[in-house]
Amino acid sequence: MDMQTSFLDRLFESGLLIDTGIDGLYGRSGQFEEVIAAFERLIDKVGGGDGAEAMRFPPGMNRAFFEKSGYMKSFPQLAGTVHSFCGSELDHVSLLQCMEVGEDWTKGQEATDIVLTPAACYPLYPTVAKRGNLPKTGGLFDLQSYCFRHEPSKDPARQQLFRMREYVCMGTEEHVTDFRQRWMERGVEMMKAVGLEVTIDIANDPFFGRAGKMLANNQRDQNLKFELLIPITSSANPTACMSFNYHQDAFGTKWGLNLEDGSVAHTACVGFGLERIALALLHNHGLDTVDWPESVRKALWG
C-alpha cells in the first residue's frame, strides 16, 4: 500500500494525474494523454494490417443488453448503474431539503435504461448479432471505450473509470484461439519494444461469492484467460496490463452469433488497459517522457 500511495502522490505532484477527491477517479494531464495516444498508435501499427472493423461505443450501454449478458451473476460488486431524478415538483422540493441538511438525497433516484460499460466488448455482441450470420471467415473488431468497475483503491493502476482497447475475434474455435495466441506473442514483442519486462501467466476473473470460486477454478483449468503482467506498484504482485481471453461459444450461444453454415461462433479478445500501460511506462522510465530511453521514444513517437 505504501508503494502504491507513494507512486500516486508522485503522479499528483507532477500533475500527470489530477486528484478529484475520489479514489480511482482521476483527471489526466496532456503529457499522460500523449503517452496513451502514442501507445494506441503502436497498437494500430501492430494490429492495423489485420483488417478489423473499428467501432467506438460510449461509456454507457443499454441496460437490457447488460442484464442479458449475465454480468450481475458474476460481478455484481463491480457494476455501476445510472440513476436519475424522475419525480414531481414536490419530490424536487423534498430532494433539495435533504441536500440542505446533508441527508441522503439519492434515495428517490430511479434506474435509467443506461448502465456504465464494464468492458469495451459488451455492446459489440448484440450489435453484431443484429446483422445476422457472420461470414465464413468470421469477424474481427477494434474497440476502445471508457469502462467502469466499482473498486475504489489507492493503487493508481486500479482505477474506477479507465480506458480499454480491444480486438475481438469471432469464428471457429481454431480461428479464434490462433488469434489469441498471435496476440500473446505480439503483446510480449510490443512491451519489449517500449522497454518493459513482462511475464504472461494464467489468470481468472474476479467472480463473486462461493459459486464464483468454482467458475474461477474452471477458467484456470481450461486456460481460458491469460494476462500480461508488468510490475508497477509491486514487484511481488505485478499488474495485469493486457489480457487474452477465450470465451469458447458462451457469447455466441448467448447472443445468437452464428457463422455462415449456422454453427455457433466462438469468440476471443485481447484487451489493453491503456492507463495501466501508461503508468507502467512512467514508473519504469521516469515521470518526464523527455528523459525516456531513446529506443522507447523511437518506438512510441518515431
Secondary structure, 3 states (H helix, E strand, C coil): CHHHHHHHHHHHHHCCEEEEEECCEEEECHHHHHHHHHHHHHHHHHHHHHCCEEECCCCEEEHHHHHHHCHHHHCCCCCCEEEECCCCHHHHHHHHHHHHCCCCCCCCCEEEEEEECCCCCCCHHHHHHCCCCCCCCCEEEEEEEEEECCCCCCCCCCCCEEEEEEEEEEECHHHHHHHHHHHHHHHHHHHHHCCCCCEEEECCCCCCHHHHHHHHHHHHHCCCEEEEEECCCCCCCCEEEEEEEECCCHHHHHHCCECCCCCECEEEEEEEEHHHHHHHHHHHHCCCHHHCCHHHHHHHHC
